[in-house]
């Protein structure tokens, strides 16, 4: 007997109801079959013919097309014994893709078919496989691709399924001109400065449109962005290729925004903040951010101006900051001004900067020391992660080098080197191991008259848990100062209980010191909770510092740098 299933669900409306199992009906058969059918038994006793029909339809969706049913009544209980028979498996797959598609691409599409010969036939898998191949066509140059015909021929007696599909690609598409809708204050040229992928004449792809949308959405100028290939306005080239304009619909952010916030950090204590932002400073599409942040241990007044990217995709910015802090017995006041340029080169982000800084530091019981430095600095960050916000596998590497010279507005000659690595390893389906290392060295005759920003302290959330924020360093006059060397190592295992919540166990070791011979790492370890928030995993940790014998509470946003 042959049964043909043509592009339709076998699961009838009765399957939409998850009926509780009837107390008077007992299913007997293979465990897999009983588990599959039990949730779908009618609440009351149904006729035997109705049960055969209903359960047979469910079994057919999973590939059992010739089940046998045997009924036996024992008092008030109806025993139904089910022999599902042989499970139907895929015996042949015939896929045809009609249209202007090269042989290699056609072969790759067929090779990527997700329901191959030998697999059990399931209706859900059949539907998913058809849709997956169509989506692959649509994601490439063929925006009009469609599934013209599909057929699953089922030989129930032989338990064989033969699959036949016919797709039509439609014409190849190329990007046409960019049309921007919704602009009021900003010119269309601003959108073009962020557009690196959607160029007239380039092959169409969904990924390119998504990249443009993400790039624009990440700017300070637009509250929402939509991109669409306008196929209705497409024209046809001489070679049959369709060329369609791209519509970019934007909604601009307000010209002025003032925000107020409050929070708390295990490192710097409670805080309040007032912020002002405009994306159109002086009417030049310059983005301005300025504000005042008042924390228990640190107070900051800052202002930054960000320019749109230039023709080489470099993003320039300038900024100034006034900051006062009182951390681990060290009071500092600093004034800084700087300029920076950021450029993405493949997987590597490059940051080049020049900062001028003046710092007054006063340790408890000590005299005030003023330090000045003009520091050029270069930093490179390489990322290869499965997810930027919630990584389970991959690596982030970061290295930077900078320095100052007495010959150019600095009080001390020094070269600062700093490197960080974070590596994620998936352990099974729910567990993740995160390994972290951080190393630094400031090469100088001494640390005198070098601002603390260019020395090293550690301890607290994000570094060595179990110790106070920046409590590990060089101890002098009742305060903890920055040392010339840094070493931090960390290992953390996280078990996710579900999609949102996890528990972690960790071991951290690290210290900042003034000479390699003083490298004695402080050990901290403990347990924590994790929550997958929209901004990334939030962590709350309870850690024991072996050196101090104290327990510290830490909380942080646990995302890679």
Helices and strands as residue ranges (DSSP letters): E 2-5, G 13-16, E 25-28, H 31-38, H 48-61, E 68-74, E 77-83, E 89-98, H 103-111, H 123-139, E 146-155, E 160-168, E 173-181, H 188-194, H 206-217, E 222-229, G 231-233, E 235-236, E 242-252, E 257-265, E 269-281, E 286-295, E 298-306, E 314-327, E 330-345, E 348-363, E 368-385, E 394-404, E 414-427, E 431-443, G 452-454, E 474-476, E 479-481, E 485-496, E 501-513, G 516-518, E 522-533, E 536-545, E 550-557
